[in-house]
């Protein structure tokens, strides 16, 4: 990544699972890298397939501006300008649409249970508000042909599906990681990522298939090294790849960004 591109970066949008974590836990190198970004004044936003219930916690624990969850369905931020801060949440779709989506998700849940009884819900499903997640690689490892059949069932019910390193998601709305992040940054920070100049000041970092929309939308993109295992699900691959995988790769990117003179 050229020094001029690195120097222009003012914000980092990053996936969570297998981008800053290893075996489900935030790697030490990645956690320290997030704090280095904060100390340098580089804004960070997490965007994950994990539940919005988790976002309530992550936004309190990590040095980030916001956590966009359920692949863009909603976001949580904290206004720390007064006292201990005020937690704010936003959603891609209004409440009436989310209620209709819930009915479709229930139909998908029943269809999958009938057609694919060997497929189970993700163990974080109880914390979800807008989507349905099935475990394909977290507690179990499903064969590719089973995952393909699962995706077919989801899409037959009129929902979109994306597959990460751990889950297959049923998404009944129009969101994805890219446009969810655009909405979140507009809502939380008043930043318009639709503009090409502003968009070029943010780098997206990810690792798997549910990052495809963000890899395609952001002009500056980085995959941690384990992204090579998922290139078949990425129509647009990341522009750059770190030498190391997972959280160590994320830390390498942060080191490279902060080594370039800040352009403000």
C-alpha positions in Angstrom: 0.0 0.0 0.0 1.6 3.3 -1.1 2.7 5.7 1.7 0.4 8.4 0.2 -2.7 6.1 0.6 -1.7 5.1 4.1 -1.1 8.7 5.1 -4.5 9.8 4.0 -6.4 7.2 6.1 -8.4 8.8 8.9 -10.6 5.8 9.8 -10.5 2.0 9.9 -13.7 -0.1 9.4 -13.0 -3.7 10.5 -14.6 -7.1 10.6 -14.4 -8.9 14.0 -14.4 -12.7 13.6 -11.1 -14.0 12.3 -10.0 -10.5 11.5 -9.1 -9.3 15.0 -9.9 -12.7 16.7 -8.4 -16.1 16.8 -10.4 -19.1 18.1 -13.1 -16.6 19.1 -11.0 -14.3 21.3 -9.6 -10.9 20.4 -5.8 -11.4 19.9 -3.5 -9.4 22.1 -1.8 -7.8 19.1 -5.1 -6.7 17.6 -6.4 -5.2 20.9 -3.2 -3.2 21.4 -3.4 -2.1 17.7 -6.9 -0.7 18.3 -5.6 1.4 21.2 -2.7 2.6 19.1 -5.2 3.8 16.5 -7.2 5.6 19.1 -4.1 7.3 20.6 -3.2 8.4 17.1 -6.6 9.9 16.5 -7.6 7.4 13.8 -11.2 6.5 14.1 -12.3 2.9 14.2 -15.6 1.3 13.5 -16.3 -2.5 13.9 -18.7 -4.0 11.4 -19.6 -7.6 12.2 -22.1 -10.4 11.5 -22.4 -10.8 15.3 -25.7 -9.8 17.0 -26.8 -6.3 17.9 -26.9 -7.6 21.5 -23.2 -8.1 21.3 -22.7 -4.6 19.9 -24.2 -3.2 23.1 -21.2 -4.7 24.9 -18.5 -4.3 22.3 -19.0 -0.6 21.9 -18.5 -0.2 25.7 -15.3 -2.3 25.7 -13.4 -1.4 22.6 -11.9 2.0 21.6 -14.3 2.4 18.7 -16.8 5.1 17.5 -19.5 2.5 16.8 -20.3 -1.2 16.3 -22.3 -2.1 13.2 -23.8 -5.5 13.7 -25.8 -8.3 11.9 -23.9 -7.4 8.7 -25.3 -3.8 8.6 -28.8 -4.2 10.0 -28.1 -1.8 12.9 -25.5 -0.1 14.9 -24.7 1.0 18.5 -22.6 4.0 19.6 -21.9 5.9 22.8 -22.1 9.7 23.1 -19.3 10.2 25.7 -19.5 14.0 25.7 -21.3 14.0 29.0 -20.7 11.9 32.1 -20.3 8.2 31.4 -21.9 8.5 28.0 -25.3 7.8 26.5 -25.9 4.7 24.4 -27.6 5.2 21.1 -28.8 2.7 18.6 -29.9 2.9 15.0 -31.4 0.5 12.5 -31.3 0.2 8.7 -35.0 -0.4 8.5 -37.9 1.2 10.5 -39.8 -0.8 13.2 -42.7 -1.8 11.0 -40.4 -3.3 8.3 -38.4 -5.2 11.0 -41.7 -6.7 12.3 -42.5 -8.0 8.8 -38.9 -9.3 8.5 -39.4 -11.3 11.8 -42.3 -13.2 10.2 -40.1 -14.2 7.2 -37.3 -15.2 9.5 -39.6 -17.5 11.4 -40.6 -19.2 8.1 -37.0 -19.6 7.2 -36.3 -21.1 10.6 -39.1 -23.7 10.1 -38.0 -24.5 6.5 -34.4 -25.1 7.5 -35.4 -27.3 10.5 -37.6 -29.4 8.1 -35.2 -29.6 5.1 -31.8 -29.7 6.9 -32.3 -31.0 10.5 -28.5 -31.4 10.8 -28.1 -27.6 10.6 -28.5 -25.7 13.9 -28.8 -22.0 14.8 -25.8 -20.1 15.9 -25.4 -20.0 19.7 -25.6 -16.2 19.7 -29.0 -16.2 18.0 -30.8 -15.2 21.2 -29.0 -11.8 21.1 -30.1 -11.1 17.5 -32.7 -8.5 16.5 -32.8 -8.5 12.7 -31.4 -11.6 11.2 -31.1 -15.4 11.6 -27.7 -17.1 11.8 -26.9 -20.7 11.4 -23.7 -22.3 12.6 -21.5 -23.5 9.7 -18.0 -23.2 11.2 -18.0 -22.1 14.8 -19.0 -25.1 16.9 -19.5 -27.5 14.0 -18.0 -27.7 10.5 -20.6 -28.2 7.8 -19.7 -29.6 4.4 -19.7 -27.1 1.5 -22.6 -28.9 -0.1 -24.7 -28.6 3.0 -23.9 -24.9 3.3 -24.9 -24.5 -0.4 -28.3 -26.2 0.3 -28.8 -24.0 3.3 -28.3 -20.9 1.3 -30.7 -22.2 -1.3 -33.4 -22.7 1.3 -32.9 -19.1 2.7 -33.0 -17.6 -0.7 -36.1 -19.6 -1.7 -37.9 -17.7 1.1 -37.0 -14.3 -0.4 -34.1 -13.4 1.9 -30.5 -12.8 1.1 -27.7 -15.0 2.5 -24.1 -14.3 3.2 -21.6 -16.8 4.6 -18.8 -15.9 7.0 -16.1 -18.1 8.5 -18.5 -19.1 11.3 -22.1 -18.4 10.2 -24.6 -18.4 7.3 -26.9 -15.5 7.7 -30.5 -15.1 6.5 -31.0 -11.4 5.8 -34.6 -10.3 4.9 -33.8 -6.6 4.5 -31.8 -4.5 2.0 -28.7 -4.0 4.2 -25.2 -5.2 3.8 -21.9 -4.3 5.5 -21.1 -1.5 3.1 -24.3 0.4 3.1 -24.9 -0.3 6.8 -21.6 1.3 7.6 -22.5 4.3 5.4 -25.8 4.8 7.3 -24.0 4.3 10.7 -21.3 6.8 10.1 -23.8 9.4 8.8 -25.9 8.8 11.9 -23.2 8.7 14.5 -20.4 11.0 13.2 -22.2 13.0 10.5 -19.7 11.7 7.9 -20.9 11.2 4.3 -19.1 8.2 3.0 -21.0 8.5 -0.3 -18.4 11.1 -1.4 -15.4 9.6 -3.2 -12.9 11.9 -1.3 -14.2 10.9 2.1 -14.5 7.2 1.2 -10.8 7.1 0.2 -9.9 8.2 3.8 -11.3 5.0 5.2 -9.8 1.5 4.9 -11.9 -1.6 5.2 -10.4 -4.8 6.7 -12.0 -8.2 6.5 -11.4 -11.9 5.9 -14.4 -13.8 4.4 -17.5 -14.0 2.3 -19.8 -11.8 4.3 -17.2 -9.0 3.7 -17.8 -9.1 -0.1 -20.0 -6.0 -0.3 -17.5 -3.9 1.7 -14.5 -5.2 -0.3 -16.4 -4.1 -3.5 -17.6 -0.7 -2.1 -14.5 0.7 -0.3 -11.6 1.8 -2.6 -9.0 1.0 0.1 -9.4 -2.6 1.3 -7.2 -5.0 3.1 -7.6 -8.7 3.8 -5.8 -10.4 6.7 -3.9 -13.4 5.3 -6.6 -16.0 6.0 -8.8 -14.2 3.4 -7.1 -16.5 0.8 -9.3 -19.3 2.1 -12.4 -17.4 1.0 -11.5 -15.8 -2.3 -14.0 -18.0 -4.1 -16.8 -16.1 -2.3 -15.3 -12.7 -3.0 -16.1 -11.3 -6.5 -13.9 -8.3 -5.7 -10.9 -9.3 -3.6 -9.1 -6.9 -1.2 -6.6 -4.7 -2.8 -3.9 -5.6 -0.3 -3.3 -8.6 2.0 -1.3 -8.7 5.2 1.6 -11.1 5.7 0.0 -12.6 8.8 -3.4 -14.0 9.5 -6.2 -12.8 11.8 -5.4 -10.4 14.6 -1.7 -10.4 13.9 -2.4 -9.3 10.3 -4.7 -6.6 11.6 -1.8 -5.3 13.8 0.5 -5.3 10.8 -1.9 -3.1 8.9 -2.1 -0.7 11.8 1.7 -0.6 12.1 1.8 0.3 8.4 -0.8 3.0 8.6 0.8 4.7 11.6 4.2 4.5 10.1 3.1 6.9 7.4 3.0 10.7 8.2 -0.6 11.7 9.2 -2.1 14.0 6.6 -5.0 15.0 9.0 
